[in-house]
Structures are given as C-alpha cells and as structure tokens.
C-alpha cells in the first residue's frame, strides 16, 4: 500500500474498468426501445430471425441487427396475402385485424373480399386440385390462397316466360335448357352457354330450325291465328336463308340497284342478297327490268312488278336456296319468249294481253308450285327502246297516239256535255207541258166553278120570275116566252147604254128595228092586219109591264 507505483496502478485499473462499464452501459442503453401498438421489430442474428411486437419495452441485443416495421391494418372488407419465406406457402389473413407478420412472413398484397349480393354468385377454382365450388350470396368470401375466380362475380339469370338458360355440363358435355321460372344459379362444373329469349313467329311468318342430324323443322305462324312462340332447343340452329332482293329500282340508271349480275355470288355478304331468319308469308313484290327483242329485231327494255307469295316453306327449302332469284329469272325467260314472237307494232297495241298470256303460261307450268311459291300477277309498268333512234320514232308514235286519244276523249266529253244539255232541255219542256196542262186544268175547274155559280144565279132568277107569275093564271109556255122577252129587252137596254157611253156608230137593220114600210101596192086588209098586230103587241107590252112590276115586287 505504501508503494506509490502500486497505488497508481490500482487507480488506473479502476478508472479503466469504470470507463469500460460506462461504455458498456451506454451501449446497452442504446439497444433498449419502447414499441408502440403497431410497431414491430424484426431481429436478425446469426441463428435466424425473430420478431418483437408492441406495445412493450424491450432490451435488444445491441450486437444484432434490427428492422423496424409497422403492423398491417386490414379492415373488414379486406384480406392480406402473406407468403412464408422458408416454405413458400401463401396464406390469407382476413380482416378486420392489425396484422403482425411473422419473422419469415412477407406481405404480398392486400385485396378486397368478394362481397356477394343475393342475386350474385362466384365460381372459385382451386388451382392446385382443379376442384370448383360455387358460392352464392348474400355473403362475404375470402378465397383460399390457391383459389381464383375466372369470371369474377356474376349475376344470376332470372328465368321467366320470355327467358330461358342453355346450360352445359362440363363433365359430360350435355346441354340442357332451363325453363323453370325463378332465379337460376349454375352449379359446379356447369357453364351458362347462352341466355335465350322466346322466339316469336307471327301469323304471317315462318322459321326453320336445323338440329345436329341435319333434320329441319318448320315453325309456321299461319298454323295458329295468334302465331307461335318457342325457345330454341339445345343443339338446334336457326336456318338463315339468303335471298336475292329485287325490291328497289335505280332511277339514275333505269335498272335495279342490286342488278342480277351482282347476285351470282353465293356469298351471303353480297350486297345483292339479304339474309332472313323469319320468312314473310304475305304477298310480296319484285321489280323486274328485262331487255328483250321483238320478232322484227327491236330491242326493248321492260320494267314492271311481279306479285308473289310463299305458301309452302317445306317445298321451298327442299327445292331451292333462292326462290326470289328463281322467280325473277324464270319470269324473264318467259317474257323474252313471248315478246320474241310478236312485232313492235303488235306489242305496242297488245302489250297487256301479251304479258297476261305470258304470266298465265308461266304460272301453269308447275315451276313455282314445285318451289312452294304462288305468283298472283305480273304487271308491265313501263317499256322503252334501247336503241336511241328507234326510241325517237317510238316516242313520236306514242305522242301521236296520245294526241289522238286526247282528241277522242275531248270529243267524247263534248258529246256528253251536249247530250246532258239536250236531256236537260227535254226535261224542261216536259215540265213546261206539265205546267200548261196543270194551268188548263185549273182554268177549266175555275170556269166550271164560276159557270156553276152564274148558272145557279140565272136558274134562281128564272125560277123566281116564273114562280112570280103563278097568280096570273098564265101557262108555263107563256111564262117562258115572257121571260125571253124580258131578257131581250134587258139586253137591248144594255146595248143602248153601251152605245151611249162610247163612240161607236150604230147600224140598225130593218129587221132589228121591227119596221114595216107602207108600200103603194099595200091593201086595206094588210093595214087592218097591221093594226090588229099593233094592238096585240101593245096589249102584250102592257101585260108584260104589269108582270114585271109583280115580279120585281116578289123579288124584293
């Protein structure tokens, strides 16, 4: 102890040891850590890896490497894909959770869970075993690490009266048509090949189906007043027919827009043909534009319309693939033959009869009947000469014929107007005759009435005059004679009054005046007779005057 060198050595050793302890304490304190709730420390050493999860305080080995990382928050709609580094296995960690990975875990990704509604389903295929399972909603699904959904979430099919589902079994390859109403979800190893709608065939339509054996079935709406409807069966296809189309004419070129030369191709995509699935059974029309020659070698272009109808689909499908084309070319051949046997002048004056005869011959040869067609009429609407010079002559002929027809029609119109005028005058004269006859009849009736009234007055006057003389004891003959004298005197007085009031000259004959001239050769006897006659007349006049006074008194 008394040795100073020993003391110094002891103090130096203690100082070094203290320094070493302090350094060791500093190093150890630097490896001491506090971990939060989502903290994780991955410790790597020569012997392997380990993890320390929070929340906690931990003294780590300062001589080992440490990696700080956060825990993975997985919510309720997610799952985490984690892979084990040592084995390569993958597992899914479903949320909700705060995921702390293992020492050898690697976080690959975070994915959404499969949320299925009530009308949804998902097909999951195990990539390791090949097994399938179908999960239906409503539920939330976390697939296994080896499962995948090739089609994702799918909607179920609602099967009703207008919808059916064609399903194929992948194990047997058999197809079946599901028509039971409700929500359809396929099972494992079943695929929905197609959702098929109800096929409606109207009363004027027909449709052809062909199965795998080549057998064709015809569905015709004409068999039922309301048409028919069906679902396309499994392994059956709708036969689409490719027909030539002659329903339009090109005004620019005077020929069909889809000319026959363009329909020679059998390719359905050819613009001269149209694809049909539903064939129309109603009357249809096809325009034609034929070039023909007459017997005097005049080239004509004929345009018109053919009205036809499909009546037997089975015959048509067994005999031809293009009934419209057959119709068009056969009618062309018939018209060429008919026109080639007549001259131009005969054709111009009888073209209607020529086309009609050609149509009747065409319809009776059985060509259309064998193909299930019915041709109702063939009409010629226009014809023209292909040669320009001949066309000019033909136009002159047509113009002159038109003028002649117009003149005839004009004359007929004038004749009809004149005829109507004469008929109107005849009717007017007849009415005038009826008027004259009616007026004459009315005048006669009026005169008869006036005569009847005047005659009644005269008869009453005569009756009163004669009845007034009953007391004079004069016979009836004398009373009538007296009335005659009375009328004569009244007439004479009236005539005298008329003469006095007018400017007329009076000429009186001796007989009228009742004068007697005294001639030299008159005898005394005659004078005596004259005197007696005068006395008698005076007596009669006095008697008449007395009767008149009596009659007037009776009349009053």
Secondary structure, 3 states (H helix, E strand, C coil): CCCHHHHHHHHHHHHHHHHHHHHHHHHHHHCEEEECCCEEEEEEECCEEEEEECCEEEECCCCCEEEEEECEEECCCEEEEEEECCCCCEEEEECCEEECCCCCEEEEEEEECEEECCCEEEEEEECCCCCEEEEECCEEECCCCCEECCCCEEECEEECCCEEEEEEECCCCCEEEECCCEEECCCCCEEEEEEEECEEECCCEEEEEECCCCCEEEEEHHHCCCCEEECCCCCCEECCEEEECCCCCECCCCECCCCHHHHCCCCCCCCCEEEECCEECCCEEEEEEEEEECCCCCEEEEEEEEEEEECCHHHHHHHCCCHHHHHHHHHHHHHHHHHCCCCHHHHHHHHHHHHHHHHHHHHCCCHHHHCCEEEEEEEEEEEEECCHHHHHHHHHHHHHHHHHHHHHHHHHHHHHHHHHHHHHHHHHHHHHHHHHHHHHHHHHHHHHHHHHHHHHHHHHHHHHHHHHCHHHCCCHHHHHHHHHHHHHHHHHHHHHHHHHHCCCCCCCCHHHHCCCCCCCCCCHHHHHHHHHHHHHHHHHHHHHHHHHHHHHHHHC
